Amino acid sequence: MYPQSSQKRSWTFANEAQLHAFRVEQNTKYIEEHRSEAPSQDNLENYFLTPAEESLLLKQYEIYLVEFCRRFEPTMPKCVIGTAFHYFKRFYLNNTPMDYHPKEILATCVFVACKVEEFNVSINQFVNNIKGDRNKATDIVLSNELLLIGQLNYYLTIHNPFRPIEGFLIDIKTRSNMQNPERLRPQIDSFIDSTFFTDACLLHTPSQIGLAAVLHAASKEQENLDSYVTDLLFVSAREKLPGLIDAVRKIRMLVKNYQQPDREKVKAIEKKLDKCRNQNNNPDSELYKERLRRLYTDEDDLPAEDGSFHIADVSSDASAMNISQ
């Protein structure tokens, strides 16, 4: 149950300002640790990503996440997509894209979500949905899996809004006068898809998000469910009604205010990221390959330094692991 869950206890936050503070902290920490790598100490913003640039970049990769999941074969359940979004957003509260490229973390989030939601696909099936070097993709996903789980504090159970939505629809059919509540589903699904691109899942409960979706869909269908909420749903808990109304309003504003990232700006940010990212976590760097080599090989068995052994011997071609096309 959500009220006793780790999601409520550890991964639901007070407001957007708190989330922003976490992200700025990670950005500042990375720059302080890597500032010596900048060509000039006077204009660090010209070399490292700013928090605003990181936000724009992550917005674009959230779009890629949805696109990847929608074209996935076999067809991916909605709960897997919702859970993957939770993981992706949680990870980047504690990390910066300069440390871990979102392209690689995105794929790992989806893979772990498949496992947790019992959508049974093997690693081979999974990487068959990734264009490019699939051996490299396998290495990246598996090597990041434990990293991701650790950064989530091993809290993997996610409460999505889909179950509350079903409960609301059943209740509306049973106790309200609305004709054919099933016609709300397309608008509900569209609204929930839109919430994935916001921080709603880090700020509000699944039932609040679900109710916001139902009320939004009802308004689009020229239906009014105000009396259902006030006279039926909260008839015995009217003291909670103001808080619920405020939460629903905030969720709908988050969706309304969302703006898709400018693709040209994102391209410029990605070029900047290529220069300032942590090479220890870059699969195309020799530092990364050496780290993997030592991770998978006993020290006594390490081969001579002749480049003859590689976990993933790939070119630096950026298309080697491509989930955005």
Buried (B, 14 or more C-beta within 10 A) or exposed (E): EBEEBBBBEEBBBEEBEEBEEBBBBBBEEBBEEBEEEBEEEEEBEEBBBBBEBBBBBBBBBBBBBBEBBEEBEEEBBBBBBBBBBBBBBBBBBBBBBBBBBBBBBBBBBBBBBBBBBEBEBEBEEBBBBBBBBBBBBBBBBEBBBEBBBEBBEEBBEBBBBBBBBEEBBEBBEEEBEBEEBEEBBEBBBBBBBBBBBBBBBBBBBBBBBBBBBBBBBBEBBEBEBEEBBEEBBBEEEEEEBEEBBEBBEBBBEBBEEBEEBEEEEBEEBBEBBEEBBBEEBBBBBEEBBBBBBEEEEEEEEEEEEEEEBEBBEBEEEEEBBBBBE
